[in-house]
Amino acid sequence: MPVGTVTPHLLPTQSAAAKAVLAASPAALPVPKRCSLAWEREAAPTHIPTSGPALEPYLCRLRASCSGPWRAGTPIWVSGKWPGVAWSLEHCDRGTEAALVLGQPVTSAKVMLVRYYGEHTTAWVPVSRCAETSAPVGDLKNVAALAAWCAKTGKQQQLQQTREELEGVRQSPMEEVERMKKLHEQHTYALRSFQRCQRCDGAGTQLVCGTCRRWAHSLCLDAPALAPQFLPDKKWTCPGCGVEQDATLTQKRKQSEADGEDAERMGLTPDWIIETVCFEVFGLPRPTPEVPYIKGLLDPCSNSMVDPNIPAEALYDKEANGLALVNDWKGYYILLNPPFHSQLQWRFVNRAIDAVERGEVPGVLLVCRNSTDANYFQRLRPYPRVLLGRKCALFKDYAKSPNGFGIAVVMLAKQDRADLYERFYDAFADFGEPSIPIDRQLLQSPEFAALLGRLRDYAAEHHREHWARCTACERWRIVDYAQAKRIETEDIRWQCAMLRPGSSCSDPLTRRERQGDKYAPGETEKAPLLRAESAAGSVADAADGGQRAGTPSSLTAQTPPRSPPCEAPHTPEPTSAAV
């Protein structure tokens, strides 16, 4: 099966998520059609039980054998072109598990599940096409074939992501499983679903209760089935409220939503933003079967009063007109995502600012265009904002972010609501660039100098590379921040064996270590031995740092290091020191 057609395995999560989302790997994939087709099949292969007592024993047998002759987490190469790990259904959410079971290829050849590095997709692959490897990044022949295949298919971005992930492969299969699960959650965070299963809290749900609006996997029901169409009598009982439901209504509703491609696109707020704002920033209670909405929340720009994208307590749609003065905002927290027309945005922003400054509302989270030349954006000058990464704000009714502008989230609250601003920063800082305008008075204050110092320390720890030269082989290696600080403070004689357990001077340089040898190709200067910073530092700093050189081992390099004699120099990739 070509890698480009494998079934994407959907899931989600957060925190380091930001780094993967902002690194812009192919995280922003649409809902995979292969999974949707599997759920929509009216008939399954005859050997697969779709419901009833035989289903769970069948799934248990399949989970035990689906990783082929290897343990789940074992690194492999598929057809010598793309690396992955042997995988198991037990590491998938229940919705994807059902789709993969229904999507098993009908073939006499033995197949196994593989999760691919870089793409983070999961697919059935013939065992005969898979080969185990202990160190994928060291298989130079396969790595070269991977690079050639990506160049041919235009997947250079995925190639870079794959190489970086291969450099952190764990020796233990179980540790690699946990690492791959975390990488996948980071990779697909932009697809995080607000519609999570009532029973397992997993994504990829297929059923929604018409009474309490709770979602569920068909496999998580008391009478499980692989898909809604295989439920006995097309009936199911909600695990949240216990009311019996008609599965055909859910399927019709989903189909009508899927067919609404010609409907007006409103920029529906992504589920992860709804969840983050309501529960992490505002601290509002989650919906329950008794209260099936977010109590204390107002959405003045709702897409629908009947089936709202944001399940707020108070709603105003286009017809009700959330701008009308008769529609009160007082007392509510507000999640505001106005239509992307400048006049409408200007009016909604004005009302939101007035409501906050008059003390009518405790706080407003605004999702708006990052249009610095627009009047409405200039009115937001006093309020902190985060300029979201390109693939974070994936509106539900757009296949990708609308062209022509970026998206910002802005926190509007009284200046004494430091608690709101702190939670806003904690929730969104990792997903973009935190920003607030400055003035001359701040620039002249000692607090500004202290802020720059803190930001520089943060950048050194999180956004810069640190280098050390081995005293045995004299090759430069990238070390983590903790090792860099230890080398600097303890003045130790550092060697490659100290890089990580089991490492030695014979280990090949990583791709980034090979590329980080010079600022530009053709330079012949020797790299000075430095104590400070990273390859992101300036040439002036490097020259100054050279006067403070210590022993050869006590350094992280600010000027990128020399290539070892046996390796050709490479042009380095630019690095960013932005926080």
Secondary structure as the mmCIF struct_conf table of DSSP 4:
data_model
#
loop_
_struct_conf.conf_type_id
_struct_conf.id
_struct_conf.beg_label_comp_id
_struct_conf.beg_label_asym_id
_struct_conf.beg_label_seq_id
_struct_conf.end_label_comp_id
_struct_conf.end_label_asym_id
_struct_conf.end_label_seq_id
HELX_RH_3T_P HELX_RH_3T_P1 VAL A 3 THR A 5
BEND BEND1 VAL A 6 VAL A 6
HELX_LH_PP_P HELX_LH_PP_P1 THR A 7 THR A 7
STRN STRN1 PRO A 8 PRO A 8
HELX_LH_PP_P HELX_LH_PP_P2 HIS A 9 LEU A 10
BEND BEND2 SER A 15 SER A 15
TURN_TY1_P TURN_TY1_P1 ALA A 16 ALA A 16
HELX_RH_AL_P HELX_RH_AL_P1 ALA A 17 LEU A 22
TURN_TY1_P TURN_TY1_P2 ALA A 23 ALA A 24
TURN_TY1_P TURN_TY1_P3 PRO A 26 ALA A 27
HELX_LH_PP_P HELX_LH_PP_P3 LEU A 29 PRO A 32
HELX_RH_AL_P HELX_RH_AL_P2 LYS A 33 GLU A 40
BEND BEND3 GLU A 42 GLU A 42
TURN_TY1_P TURN_TY1_P4 THR A 46 HIS A 47
BEND BEND4 ILE A 48 ILE A 48
STRN STRN2 SER A 51 SER A 51
BEND BEND5 GLY A 52 GLY A 52
TURN_TY1_P TURN_TY1_P5 PRO A 53 ALA A 54
HELX_RH_AL_P HELX_RH_AL_P3 LEU A 55 SER A 65
TURN_TY1_P TURN_TY1_P6 CYS A 66 PRO A 69
BEND BEND6 TRP A 70 TRP A 70
TURN_TY1_P TURN_TY1_P7 ALA A 72 GLY A 73
STRN STRN3 PRO A 75 VAL A 78
TURN_TY1_P TURN_TY1_P8 SER A 79 LYS A 81
STRN STRN4 TRP A 82 ALA A 86
HELX_RH_3T_P HELX_RH_3T_P2 LEU A 89 HIS A 91
BEND BEND7 CYS A 92 CYS A 92
HELX_RH_AL_P HELX_RH_AL_P4 ARG A 94 LEU A 102
TURN_TY1_P TURN_TY1_P9 GLY A 103 GLY A 103
BEND BEND8 SER A 108 ALA A 109
STRN STRN5 VAL A 111 TYR A 116
TURN_TY1_P TURN_TY1_P10 TYR A 117 GLU A 119
STRN STRN6 THR A 121 THR A 121
STRN STRN7 THR A 122 PRO A 126
HELX_RH_3T_P HELX_RH_3T_P3 VAL A 127 ARG A 129
STRN STRN8 CYS A 130 GLU A 132
BEND BEND9 SER A 134 SER A 134
HELX_RH_3T_P HELX_RH_3T_P4 PRO A 136 GLY A 138
HELX_RH_AL_P HELX_RH_AL_P5 LEU A 140 THR A 153
TURN_TY1_P TURN_TY1_P11 GLY A 154 GLY A 154
HELX_RH_AL_P HELX_RH_AL_P6 GLN A 156 LEU A 166
TURN_TY1_P TURN_TY1_P12 GLU A 167 GLY A 168
BEND BEND10 GLN A 171 SER A 172
HELX_RH_AL_P HELX_RH_AL_P7 PRO A 173 HIS A 187
TURN_TY1_P TURN_TY1_P13 THR A 188 THR A 188
HELX_RH_3T_P HELX_RH_3T_P5 TYR A 189 LEU A 191
BEND BEND11 PHE A 194 PHE A 194
STRN STRN9 CYS A 197 CYS A 197
TURN_TY1_P TURN_TY1_P14 GLN A 198 CYS A 200
BEND BEND12 ALA A 203 ALA A 203
STRN STRN10 LEU A 207 VAL A 208
TURN_TY1_P TURN_TY1_P15 GLY A 210 CYS A 212
STRN STRN11 TRP A 215 ALA A 216
HELX_RH_3T_P HELX_RH_3T_P6 SER A 218 CYS A 220
BEND BEND13 LEU A 221 ALA A 223
STRN STRN12 ALA A 225 ALA A 225
BEND BEND14 LEU A 226 ALA A 227
HELX_RH_3T_P HELX_RH_3T_P7 PRO A 228 PHE A 230
BEND BEND15 LEU A 231 LEU A 231
HELX_RH_3T_P HELX_RH_3T_P8 PRO A 232 LYS A 234
STRN STRN13 LYS A 235 THR A 237
TURN_TY1_P TURN_TY1_P16 PRO A 239 CYS A 241
STRN STRN14 GLU A 244 ASP A 246
HELX_RH_AL_P HELX_RH_AL_P8 ALA A 247 ASP A 259
HELX_RH_3T_P HELX_RH_3T_P9 GLY A 260 ASP A 262
BEND BEND16 ALA A 263 ALA A 263
HELX_LH_PP_P HELX_LH_PP_P4 GLU A 264 ARG A 265
HELX_LH_PP_P HELX_LH_PP_P5 LEU A 268 PRO A 270
HELX_RH_AL_P HELX_RH_AL_P9 ASP A 271 GLU A 275
HELX_RH_PI_P HELX_RH_PI_P1 THR A 276 VAL A 281
BEND BEND17 PHE A 282 PHE A 282
HELX_LH_PP_P HELX_LH_PP_P6 LEU A 284 PRO A 287
BEND BEND18 PRO A 289 VAL A 291
BEND BEND19 TYR A 293 TYR A 293
STRN STRN15 ILE A 294 ASP A 299
TURN_TY1_P TURN_TY1_P17 PRO A 300 CYS A 301
BEND BEND20 ASN A 303 ASN A 303
BEND BEND21 MET A 305 ASP A 307
BEND BEND22 ASN A 309 ILE A 310
STRN STRN16 ALA A 312 LEU A 315
TURN_TY1_P TURN_TY1_P18 LYS A 318 ALA A 320
TURN_TY1_P TURN_TY1_P19 GLY A 322 LEU A 323
BEND BEND23 ALA A 324 ALA A 324
TURN_TY1_P TURN_TY1_P20 LEU A 325 VAL A 326
BEND BEND24 ASN A 327 ASN A 327
TURN_TY1_P TURN_TY1_P21 LYS A 330 GLY A 331
STRN STRN17 TYR A 333 LEU A 336
BEND BEND25 PHE A 340 PHE A 340
HELX_RH_AL_P HELX_RH_AL_P10 SER A 342 GLU A 357
TURN_TY1_P TURN_TY1_P22 ARG A 358 GLY A 359
BEND BEND26 GLU A 360 PRO A 362
STRN STRN18 VAL A 364 ARG A 369
TURN_TY1_P TURN_TY1_P23 THR A 372 ASP A 373
BEND BEND27 ALA A 374 ALA A 374
HELX_RH_AL_P HELX_RH_AL_P11 ASN A 375 ARG A 379
TURN_TY1_P TURN_TY1_P24 LEU A 380 PRO A 382
BEND BEND28 TYR A 383 TYR A 383
STRN STRN19 ARG A 385 LEU A 388
TURN_TY1_P TURN_TY1_P25 ARG A 390 CYS A 392
TURN_TY1_P TURN_TY1_P26 LYS A 396 ASP A 397
BEND BEND29 TYR A 398 LYS A 400
HELX_LH_PP_P HELX_LH_PP_P7 SER A 401 PRO A 402
TURN_TY1_P TURN_TY1_P27 ASN A 403 GLY A 404
STRN STRN20 ILE A 407 LEU A 412
TURN_TY1_P TURN_TY1_P28 GLN A 415 ASP A 416
HELX_RH_AL_P HELX_RH_AL_P12 ALA A 418 PHE A 428
HELX_RH_3T_P HELX_RH_3T_P10 ALA A 429 PHE A 431
STRN STRN21 GLY A 432 SER A 435
HELX_RH_AL_P HELX_RH_AL_P13 ARG A 440 LEU A 443
TURN_TY1_P TURN_TY1_P29 GLN A 444 GLN A 444
BEND BEND30 SER A 445 SER A 445
HELX_RH_AL_P HELX_RH_AL_P14 PRO A 446 HIS A 462
TURN_TY1_P TURN_TY1_P30 HIS A 463 HIS A 463
STRN STRN22 HIS A 466 ARG A 469
TURN_TY1_P TURN_TY1_P31 THR A 471 CYS A 473
STRN STRN23 TRP A 476 VAL A 479
HELX_RH_AL_P HELX_RH_AL_P15 TYR A 481 GLU A 490
HELX_RH_3T_P HELX_RH_3T_P11 CYS A 496 MET A 498
BEND BEND31 LEU A 499 ARG A 500
TURN_TY1_P TURN_TY1_P32 PRO A 501 GLY A 502
TURN_TY1_P TURN_TY1_P33 CYS A 505 SER A 506
BEND BEND32 ASP A 507 ASP A 507
HELX_LH_PP_P HELX_LH_PP_P8 PRO A 508 THR A 510
HELX_RH_AL_P HELX_RH_AL_P16 ARG A 511 GLN A 515
TURN_TY1_P TURN_TY1_P34 GLY A 516 ASP A 517
BEND BEND33 TYR A 519 ALA A 520
TURN_TY1_P TURN_TY1_P35 PRO A 521 GLY A 522
HELX_LH_PP_P HELX_LH_PP_P9 GLU A 525 LEU A 529
BEND BEND34 ALA A 532 ALA A 532
TURN_TY1_P TURN_TY1_P36 ALA A 535 ALA A 536
BEND BEND35 GLY A 537 GLY A 537
HELX_RH_AL_P HELX_RH_AL_P17 VAL A 539 GLY A 546
TURN_TY1_P TURN_TY1_P37 GLN A 547 ARG A 548
BEND BEND36 THR A 551 THR A 551
TURN_TY1_P TURN_TY1_P38 PRO A 552 SER A 553
BEND BEND37 SER A 554 SER A 554
BEND BEND38 GLN A 558 THR A 559
HELX_LH_PP_P HELX_LH_PP_P10 PRO A 560 PRO A 564
TURN_TY1_P TURN_TY1_P39 PRO A 565 CYS A 566
BEND BEND39 GLU A 567 GLU A 567
HELX_LH_PP_P HELX_LH_PP_P11 THR A 571 PRO A 574
#
